């Protein structure tokens, strides 16, 4: 019964029993039989006064001790047993009173939908307290579960099974050996690793075919995740007219009517018993969420069973990515070791370290810097060879193909999981509009009705058009451009820091400081870049959410996809802008001696190190990658949730009375109290985002840092267990969401794979010295070796051509060298680009084109060779489809035989009875036609006017989806049975 705001009594049923439950074991209703499938939490406000006034509200509490089961004898006499207690609630403001009435209406609608409800004694008993959190427990009986499972087309195993094919010969032997080797790495989850090779067929649940399913106990037929998902679907679609919305719990939580809504965990995660007696949460904690289990495979099936397919797919994807990182790490280590072993035989680095060559280099800054010898950069040259050697090109090609193999491997893995999780053929579920969309749509309707002075429009007559979103789109574009400007400004600020600090340290009288200028400036600048990236990452995440809200997406899927694209775009630019600068822009526009480029007419643009910019790119990439992984992905993930939990507990403690706090500590905490204290689940976007950014570090600039896959592998080994611990122990249980794939993240990964090919081609061509070395060796070297390469890459400059006030003071050097391909000062065209420059540039561009097309062709070839669906899975799908058709064909035959036998008995009965005689006809002419027992073309033909006709049953119609193709043939059995 609904009450208006004028009513002063609100009936509340109290069916919670304080006795009979152990602390932390509150997984059932007070009767100990009905399971708590979902929990709604709301907040009671303490009234400002306890004295009676005209604005007072009174709470009529009906206490019956426990909630009787539907259909039991207790329910018949529950009205006589109700004892009404009136509790003074004090003056309630209009907002709180409206929320109370909305909750009453919503919960009444939930009861109409078939859900059973239980409330707290503290908020619904004789000693009711009207301050603090109230918990509403929901239970779905079998009738509701079976109805919703049929609507949602949830696939469940049937009684029909078949034996999987066993491998024979060499493949069987190798498979057995591999299983024995893998045994120590398997998680100990007994009920998810059957030794039998029997496979049960699965079919969408139908109440008409209960005899096909192996239903041993209706209370446990659907697992906890499925039960909570069914209840959430009811909560999500249940309407509440007082909010003027069409949605249910999502809108009510957004409006503050309820604080939160969540399914319960399966009890405590701490347990020391045997594995057979552990609940799923304890198994996940012991076999997955412990750091000591880092060497074990993930129990993906158990993760999916407990958290749902969407979260299961995330951890399966993360596991597949981490496994393939092992291969990339191994090859990267080999490439690095190759550089270590060949460093002493590398001719260019030996020439740079040779003091006898005596290459006098031009000053690194104006006035304060003196001429210097190239041999002083020996350490930089040797370190550069570790990452800039011929093996780097092979590694770049390998990593490009590795990325393609990873995507193909994941597609196969994803299809295998879809098959084993009964997700094949899953249809897209209809999504409800978001609360923000409905609010804006309601405002539009009200405005339109007010302007036209018409009655309320019918729901669905109006929708938000692109014109309604134009302000949001305009703000989005301008804000994203502004964020790009902020990112570029941060990069430019760090560049100015490097230039100014380099000039200041060069003027230092301390020779030790002067000798370490480049190392000091590079290290400090990268650390500043890292701090700026971490700060802007947090800002950009919040900005992306705000911008997506302005677009007013209709559904949660649309909202999530747009949010992911914006967040990825902003965070991609933020993370890689400093790296792109070092890789492709640093030193390209610095000018030459006597004609340098200046910023603000005062600061000279910085140049690359004598060994090239690749070593600086390596330093930049390694520090940013390791810093983000260590600080953002691990420290933030551990520290921020704990700080949030501490802040929330302190805030609630300040709002709580001392007497109430003492009472709560003495009260045994139920599972819903423990789960409410955990942090709410906020989606998988942050988890995916950090892995996608890491994937960019591994694939985009891997030519400059072959050890990147190794550090990513070490991070992910920790990341998996860290995420597992967070999901099992620190977060509320998320809603189980069905999903067939990882969504838009796969498209982002595919785009990054193609982009990485282009980036690596340009890094090898323009950032490293690989192409200049090839050009020198095969075009300009007299001996066909690398001897003389350093001298070939250095140009001459006459120091008298320095601009006034820029040359070092008191030096006797007449000619200095600088790294570039330019004509010497004594040539007819001094300081112009030489022929060698144009030859090297042509070779670089040719390499980019060749590398890009070759690697892309090889990638497409790999994708074509590897099928998306494993052969055994495709064969099993065909076999299961055939077996299902046989099952339903046999069922239809049995049904037809039963119908024929019934009508045969009824047809024999009229012969034994006296024949009716009509007055106008002789008795010999009156006959009752017998029904044809064979099936004619017309389903109704052959049945006499007095004979009963068979009724069409829904079970026969449901078989048409399996025999659609077979029924097209006039001779098929399926067509004949469907026509009955």
N, C-alpha and C positions, 0 to 999 in steps of 0.2 A: 504493500500500500504506500503510495507516494503522498507526501505532505507538503503543503505550501509553506512559505516563510512565516505565515501567521501562526502555524501550529506551535504549541509549546511543549509537546511531548513527542519524543522520537523513540520508537520501540527498537531495542537491540537484543538479539538473541545471544545468550551466553551459553556456549557449549564447550568450554575448555575446562579440563579437570587438572588441578595442580598436582594431584598425587598420581603415582603410577608411572612416572617417567624418570629415567636417569639423566643426569646433567649432560647436555650436549647430544642427547639421543632423540630429540624431537623431530622425528621424520614422519610421524603419524598423527592422526587426530586423537582426541582424548580417549576414543574407544580402543585405540591401539590396533585397529584393523584397516582403516582407510588412510591411504598414503597422502602426504602433503605433496601436491604436484606443482603448486605455485604459491608465491607469497606476495601480497600487496602491503605496502607500508605507508601509513599516513601519520600526521603529526597533530596532536591535540595541543591547543593553546590554553594556558592557565588564565582564567578570568581575572579581571582587575579587582573585583570585589566579591565577597561571599554573602552580601546582604541582598534580600529580595528587592527587586525594583521592577518597573514596568517592562524593562528590556530584558528581564531574566528569561532563560530557557531552562526547561526541566527535562531530564533524561529518564525515560521510563525503561527500566532494565528488566528483562524477562530472563530469569535464571532457571534453567532446567537441568543443570549439572552436566549433561552431555547431550550430544546431538544424535537422536535415534536414526538408525539406518532406514533408508526408504523401503517401504513395504514391511517393516517389522511391526510387531505388536506394540512396541513402545510408542511409535508415531501416532497411534490412534488415541492414546490418552495423554498426549503431551500438553494439550490445552488445559486439562484439569490440573496438571502438575505445575504449571507456570506460576511462579510467585513474582509479583510485580513490585519492584523497589524503585522509588523515585529519588534520583540523585540531583542535587542542585549543581548546575553547571555554571552559574554566575552569568553575568552579561556577556553575550557573544556578539562580536561586531558583525556587520552585514556580510563581509567577505567570508569569514569562517563559517557563518551560518549557511551561506550558499554552498560552500564546499561540502558541508555535512549533508545537505539535502542531495547534492549531486552524487555523493558516494552512495547514499541510500538508494537512489534511483538506479545507479549503475549496478550495484550488487543485486538489486531485485531483477534486473535484466539478465544477470549472470545465472541466477537461480532458474529463471525461465528457460535459459539455454541448457539447463540440466546439471550445472555445476553445484557442488555442495560446499558450504562455507562454514568456517569456524573462526571465532574471534577470541581476543584475549579476555581473561577475567578482569584484568586491571581496567579495561575500558568497557566492560559489559557486565560486571557482576555487582553484587550488593555493595561492595566497598570500592566502587569504581573511582578511579582517579582520572581526571580530565586533563592531565598534562603529560607530555612525553609522546613517544612513538607507539602507535597501535599497529598490530600485525593481524592481517586477515589471511587465513590459510584456505586454499582452494583444492578441491579433490574432484577428479573426473571419474564417474562410475563407468562400468563397462558399456552401458548403452551409449553414453556420450563418446567414449573412445572409439567404439566400433563405427558409429555414425561419422565422426570426423575423419577417421582413417580411410573410410570409403570416399569421402569428399576429397581428401588430399591425395588419394591414390597412392597410399603408402604400400610399398612392396614388402611382403612377408613370406617366409619359407612355407612351402606346402609339404604334404606327406610324400609326394612323389620325389624319388631320387634316382640317381644313376651313378655309375662308377666312372671315375676319370681314367683316361688312358694312361697306362704306365709306360715309361720309357724303357727301351730295350737296347741291349748291346753296349756300345761304348758310351753313348749319352747317358744311359742309366748308371754306369759305373762312375762316370765323372760327376753326375749329379749326387750320387751317394757320398763320394769323397768330399765334394764341396759342402754338403750339409754337415758332415762331421767336422770339417774345418771351421764352419760358421757357428757350430753349436755353442762355444763359449761366449759368443757375442750376441746371442739371442736373449731378449728379456724373458724372465720367468713369469709368463702369464698363462696359467694352465688351461683355462677354459677357452682361450682363443687360439690354441695351437693343437687342434685334433690331429691324431695320427692317421685317422681313416681317410681314404681317398673318395669317400662318398660325398656327392654334391646334391643338395636339395634344391629343387626348382623353386623359383620365387614368382609370385604373382600379386598384382594389386589387390589389396584387401577388399572383400565384398561380403556383406552380411548374408547374401543369398548362397554363399559357397563356404560356409563355416566348416562343413564336413571335409573340405579339402585341406584345411590347416591343422597343424599339430598343436591344438590348444589343450595343454595339460592343466593350466591354471590361468583363469582370466585376469587375475591380479598381476601376473608376471609376464603375460604374453607380450605386452608392449614394454620395452625398457624405459628407464626413467627419462632419458633424453627425448624419446618419442612422446611420452605422456606430457612432458612440459611443453613440447612444441605444439601439441594439440590444444592444450589449455591456452597457450599464447595466441594461437590463431583465433580462438573464441574471444579472448580479451581484446584482440586487435580489431575485430569487426563488430563488437557489440556497441551499439549506438547509445548515446546519452543526449537526449533532446535539450536538456538545460544548458549545455555548452554550445548549442546551435552548430554542432559539428556532425559529421558522419562517421568519424573514427572513434575508437574506444580508448584503450589504456595509454596509447602513445600521446593522445591529446591531453588526457587527464594528468599525466605526469608532467607534460610541458606546461600546463596551466597551474600546477602546484596542488591539485586536488589530492594526488598521491605523491609521496616523496620518491618512491621507487617501486619497481616490480621485478621479481627475479625468481628463477627456480632454485631449489635447495641443492647443496652439495650432498653427496652420499655419506654423511657423517663426518667424523674427524679423520684427518689424514695421518695421524700418529697411531701406529699399532705395531705390536711385536709378535702377533700370532702367526699361524701358518698361512701360507699364501692361499690355500683353498678357502680360508675363512675370512679373507680380507675383502673389503668392498672395493669398488673400482677406483675410488679416490686414493685409497691406501696403496693399491697396486701401482697406480700412476706415480705416486710419491716415491715409492721404494725402487721401482724399476725404470723410472724415467726422469724424475725431478731431482734426483740426487747427483751431485757432481762426481761421486764415485762411480756412477754408471755411464761415464762419458764414452767408454769404449763399446757400449752396447748399441744395437740398433734400436730405433724408436718403436714402441708398440703402437703403430699407426692405427690398427683396427680398434684397439682399446681407446685411443684418443678420439677417433671418430665416434665410437659408441658413447663416450661420455660427454663430448663437447659438440658433436654434430659434424656434418660433412665439410662445412666451410672452414672451420678451424683445423679439422683433420687434413684437408688439402694444403693448408698453409704449412703445417709441419712436415707433410710429405714432400712438398716442394723444397722446403729448406733442407731436408735431409738429402734429397737428390742433388741439390746444388752443392752441398758440403761434400758429398761423396765424389763428385766429379772434380771438385777443387783439389782432391788428393792427387789426381793424375796431372793437373796443371801445375801443382806445387812441385811435383817430382821433376817435370821437364824444366821448370824455372830454376830449380836448384842445379840441375845439370848445366844449364846455360851460364849460371853464375860461376860455377866451378870451372867451366871452360875459360871464362875470363880470368879467373885467378891463376890457372895453370899456364896461360899464354901471355901473361902480363910481362914476363921477363924477355920474351921474344918479340914483342910488339915494336916495330921499327919507329913509328911516329912518337910514341912515348919515350923511347930511348933517345931519339934526337932532341926532344924537348928537354930531357934531363942532362944532356951532354953539355958540360960547361965549356968545352973547347969550341963549340960552334959559336958561342958569344953573340946571340941575337939580342941587340939592344932595342928594346921596345919603347914606343912613344908613351908619354905620361898618361896616367889614368884619370887625372883631373887637371884643372887649370892652375897655373902658378905654384900651388903648394906641393904638387906631386912632381917627383923627379923621374928621370929615365930609369928603366929597370931591365934586368936580364930575364930572358924567357926561362932559363933553367930554374929560377926561383919558383915557378909554377909546376915543378916536377910532380909533387904529390897530387895535384888536381888532375894532371894528365894520366897518371897511373890509375887513379880511382875512376876516371872516366872510361877507361878501357874495360873495367869490370862490367859495364852496362852497355858500352858502345863497341860491339865487336860483331863479326859476321854471324855468330850464332843468334844475335838479337833479331835479325831478319827472319830466320827460321822460326824463332819463338813467336814473333808477331803473326806469321802465317798460321802457325799451330793454334794460337789462341783464338784467331778468327774462326777457324774450323771447329775448335773446341766449343765456342759459343753456339754454333749451329748444332753441334752434336748434343749439347746440353738441352736445347729447346726440343729437339727430336726425341731425346731420351725422356724428357718430362711429358711430352704428349703421349708416348707409349705408357709411361707409368700412370698418367692420369686416366687413360682409358682402361687400364687394368684395374685401378681402384674403382672406377665407375661400375665395372662389371662385378667386382667382389662386394661392393656396397649396394648393389641393386639400384643403381642410378641410371642405367641405360634406358633410353626412352622417356626420361623424366620431362614433363611438360613445364613450361614457364608458369609460375604461379602469378595470379593477378595481385598486384600490389595496391594498397590503399594510399590515398594522398597523405602527404606530410601535414602536421598541424599548422605549420607556417603557411603552406599553400592554401589550406582551407580557411585560415583566418583572413588572408588577403582576398580570397574569393568571396567570403561572406561580406567583407567591407565593400567590395565592388557591387554585390547584389543589393546591399542596403542603400548604397549611394544611387544606384540606378533606379531602385524602387522609389526613393525619395524624390529624385528628379522627375520621374515620369508619373509619380503618384499612383502607382499600381500596387496590386497585392504582391505578396511574396512569390518570387519566381520558384519554379520547380527545380529541385536539385538536378544538376546535369545540363540544365538549359544554358548555363553560363560556364565559361572557362577563361583562364588567363591566356591572353594572346601575347604575341611578341611585342606588341605596342605597350602592354603593361610592364614588360620587362626591360624596355629601352633605358630607363634611368639606371637600372642595375647593370646592364651591359656597358653603358657609358662609364660608370664608376669602376667597373671591372677593368676595362681597357686602360683607363687613365691610371688606376692604382697599380696595375702590373707594370706599366711603363715607368711609373715612379719607383717601384721596387727595383726594377732593373737599373735605374739611375742611381739608387742608393748602393747597389752592389758595385757598380762601376766606380762610384765615388770612393767606396771603401778600398777598392783595388788601387785607385789612383793615389789615395792617401798613403798607402803602404809604399807605393813607388816613390813618392816624395820623401818618405822617411828613409828609404834606402839611399836615395841620392844625397840628402843632407847629412846623414850620419856618415856616409862614406867620405864626404868632403871634410867633415869635422875631424874624423879619426885620421885622415891623411895629413892633416896639419899638426898632429900630435908630435911632440919632440921625442916621445918614447919609441925607439925602433921596434920593440916587441909589439906594441899596439899597431904600428904601421904594417908590420908583416902579416898580421891576422885580421886586416880590415875586411876582406871579402868574406871570410868564414863568420866573423862576428855579425856583420850586417845581414848575411843570408839567414843565419840561424834565428836571430831576433825577429827579422821580418816575417819569417814563416810562422813563428809562434804568435805574433800579432795577428797574422792572417787566420790562424786557427781559432783564436779567441773571438775574432770578429765573425767568423763563420758560425761558431756555436751560438753566439748571441742572435745573429740574424736568422738562424734556423728556427729558433723558438718564436721569434717575431713573425716570420713568414708563415709558420704553421697556423698561428692565430689569425693572421690576415687572410689566408686562404679560406678558412672557415667563414669569416665575415663576408668575404666577397661571394662565396658560394650561396650564402643565405640571401644575398641581395638579388641573385638570379631567380629566386623562388622556384626551385625544382619541384616537380610534382610528386615524385616518389623517392624513396630512400635510395634506390639503385641509381637514379639520375643524380641525386645529391652526392652520392659517394663517388661516382665516376667524375663528375665535374670538380669535386674537391681534390681527388687524386691528381687530375691533370694540372690544376693550378699549383698545388703543393709541390708536385714533381718539377714543374717548370721553374718555380721560384728557388727551390732548394738545389736543383741542378745548376742553375746559374750561380748561386751562392757558393757552392762547393767547388766548381770547376773554373770559375772566372780567373782566380790567381794562377791556376795551372795552365790555362789557355794563354795567359799573358806570357809566362815564361817560355812556353813551348813555341809560340808562333809570332810573338811581337817583340820580346826583349832583344835588344841589339840590332833589330832590323831597321830602325829609324834613328840610329844614333849619329849618323853622318860619318865623317872621316876627319883626321887631323887637319886643322886649318879651316874646316867647314863643319863644325859640330852643330847638332840641333840642341837648342836650349829651351827649357821650360821657364816661362815668365822672364825670358831674356837674362836669366841668371844661373839656373841650375842645368848642368849638362846631362843629357839623357844617358842612362846607364848602359853598359855593354856586357856581353857575355864573358865568361871566364876564358882564358887562353885555350883550355881544353874543350870549349864549346858549352852551349847552354844545356846539353843533355844531363850533365852531372847536377846542375842546379835544378833541373826539372825532376830528377830522381829524388833530391833532397826535399823539394817542395811536396812531391806526391807522397813520399814515405811519411813525413811528419804529419801532414794533414790527415792521411788515411789512418795512421796509427792513433793519432790524437782523437779523431772522431770516434773510432771504435772503442778506445779505452775510456774516454770521458763521457761522450754522449750515449753510446750504446750500452755501456755497462754501469758506470757510476750514476748516471742520471736515472737509469732504469731501476737501480737498487735504492738510491737515495730519495728521489722525488716521491715515489709511492709511500715510503716510510714517513717522510715529512708531512705529506697530505694526511695520512692516518693520524699522526701525532697532533696536527693542527685541528682536525675534526674532533678528536677526543677531548682536547683542551676546550674547544668551543662548546661542545655539549656539556662538559663538566661545569663550565661557567654558567650555563643556562639552567642547570639542574639544582634543585634544592638539596641541602645536605641530608635531610631525612630520606628523601627519595633515593639519593645515591647509596645510603646505607642499606635501604631496602632492596635495591637492585643487586648489590654485591652479595647479600644473603640469599637472594633468589637463585634457584638453579637456572642456568642459561640454556635455552633451547637452541636447536640448530639454526632457526631463523634469526635469533639474536646474534649468534656468532657470524652468520653470513652477512648480516646487515652491517656489521663492523668492518667488513672487508671493502676494498675499493671497487667501485662499479667498473664493468667492462666497457671500454670506449672504442672498440673496433680494432681491426687488424691493420688499418692504414699505417700507423707508426711502425709496426713491425715490418711490413712489406717495404716501406719507404727506406728504412736504413739498409736493408739488404739490396735494394735496387741501386742505391747510391754506391754501396760497396761493389756491386757488380760493375758499375761504371769505372771505378778505380782499377778493377781487375782487368777489364777488357779494353777501355779506351786508350790508356797510356801505358799499357803493359810493356811496350817496347823500351820504355825508359827505366822500368823497375821490374825485372823478372821475378823478384821475390814477393811481389804483391799477392799472388795466389797463396803463398805459404802463410803470410800473416792473416789473410782472409780466412784460411782454413782453421788456424789456431783460434781466431776470434769466434768463428761459427761453432766450434766444438763447445766453447763456453756459452755462446749465445743460446744454443738449443737448450741446455740445462737451465740457464737463467730464465728464459721464457717459460720453460716447463714449470719451474718452481713458482714463478709469478702466477701462472694460470691455476696451479693446483692449490697454492697456499695463501696467496695474497689478493686474488680477485674473486668477486662473486661469480657464481656459475653463469656463463653466458647462455643465451637462448640458442637452442640447437637449430641451425639454419642449414637447409639443403642447398647444395651447390654442385654443379657438374665440372666446373673449372675455376681457375683463379681470376677470371674476369679480365678487366682492362690491363692488369699487370702483365699478362702475356704479350699484349700488343706493345707495351712499353719495352719489354725485354727484347722483342723482335726488332723494334726500331733501333734500340741501342746496339744490337749485334751488327746491323748494317752500318750504323754510324761509326762503330769502332773500326771497321775496315778502312773507312776513309781517314779517320784520325790517325791510325797507325801508319798508313801510307805516307801521310804528310810528316809525321814525326820522324820516320826513317829518312825521308827525302830531304827535309829542310832543317830539322833540329839536329840530327846526328851527322857525322862526317862519313857515313857509309858511301854515299854517292860520290863526293869529291875524291875519296880514295880510289874508287873504281875508275873514275875518269882519269886520274893521274896515272894509275898503274897501266892502263891499256891505251892511253893516248899520248902521254907526255913523258913517261919514264923511259929513259934510254936503255935501262937494263931489264925492264919489265917487272921491277920490284918496287917496294915502297921507299927505297932510299932517296932522300932529297924531297920528301913530301912536305915537310914543315917549311923548308925554304920556298917551295913552290906556292904555298898558301899565304905567305907573308909579302906584303907590298912595301915599297920604299916611300919615305916622306922626307923632304928637305926641311930641316927645322927653321930655316930662315923664312919659310912661308907661313909660320904661325901668326895668328892675329896678334896685334900689339897687346901686351899685358897678359897673354895666356901661356907663354913659354916659360919653362923653368929658368931660374936666375942662376948665373954663375956656372954654366955647363959648357963643356967643350965639344959636345956631340954635334956632328953636322948632319947626319942622316939617322933616322930611326925607322923601325919597322912596325907595321900594324897588320892585323889579320883581315885581308880582303883581296879580291881579285881586281886590281886597278893598275893602270899604266904608271910607270915610274916618272919622277919629275923631269927626267931628261928626254922623255918621248915627245913627239909632236903634239900629242893630246894628253897632257899630264893629268893624272888622277881620274881619268875616265875609266869606265868599266872595260876590262880587257877581254880578249877573245876567250880566255879560259873561263871567265865569269859566264858568258853566254853558253859555252859548252856545258858547264856544270848545271846551269839553269834548265837547259833543254833535257839533259839526262834526268834531272829531278822530276820534271813534269812527265817525262816518258815513264819513269818508274811508278809514279802515282797512278797513271792510267793502266799500266800493265798489272801492278799489284792489285788494284781495285777489281779489275775485270777477272783476273785469274782467281782470286780468293772468292769472289762472289759466285763464279761458275762452279768452283769446287764445293762451295757451301750448298748451292742448289743441287748439285750432284749427290751430296751426302743426304740432303733432305729427301731426294727422290728415291735413293736406294733404301733408306730406312723407312719401313711402313709405319703409319701412325698407330695402327692397332696390331698387337702381336698376333701371330698366326694361330696360336693355341686359343686365344681369347675369341677370335672371330669364329673358329670352328665350334667352340663350346656354345657361343651365342646361337649359331645355326641349329646345333643339336638340341639345345633347350627349347628353341622355338618349335621344332618338330615334336618334341616330347609333350610340350604344352598343348599343341593341337591334338595329339593323340589322347591326352587326358580328357579334354573337353569333348572330343568326338565320342569317346566311350561313354561319357556321362550322358550325352545326348541320345545315344543308342539305348542305354538303360532306361532313360526317361520315356523314349518312344515305345519300348517294349512294355513298360508299365502302363502307359496310356492304352495301348492296344489290348492288353490283358483285361483291364478294367471294363472297356467297352465291349469286349467279347462276352464277359459275364452278363452285362446289362442287355446285350442283344439276345442272349439265350432266354432270358427271363420272360419276355413277351410271348414266346411260343407256348409256354406252360400256362399262361393266363388265358381266360375266356376272351375271345375276340369281340370288340365292340361292334354293335350293329347300328347302322344308320337307318332312319325310317324311310328315306327315299330310295335306298338301294338294297338289293338282296345281300344276304350275309356272305355269299360266295365272292362278292366283288370287293369286299373290304379287306385291305392288306396293309401291314406295317412294313415298310422297306427296312432292310437291315443295312447298317453302315458298312461301307467298304473298309476292309482292314488293310488294303494296300493304299498307298498314298497317290492320289491323282494329281493332275496339274493344278487344279483349283483346290485350295486348301479346304474350302467349305463344301465342295461337291461330294455327292454320295451320302450325305447325312439327311435322313428323312425329316419331315417337318415335326414329327413328334419325338424324334430321338434327341437326347442331350448332346450338345457340342462340347468338344474339349476347350478349356480355357487356355489362352496364351499366357505363358509364364515369363517373368522377367529374366529367368535364368537362361532361357533359350535365346533371348535377344542379346544377352551379353556375350554369347559365343560368336556373334557376327564379327567382332573385331579380330578374331583369330582365323576366320574362314572367309575373309573378304575376297581374297584372290581365288580360293577354291570354289566359292559359290558362283563365280562367273562361268564355270563349266557346267553344262546341263547334265553331265554324267557323274559329277562329283558327289560323294556321300555328304560332304558338308552342305552342299546346296539343298539336298533332299531333307536333311535334318533341320536346317534352318527354316524350311517352309512349314514345318509342323506347327 
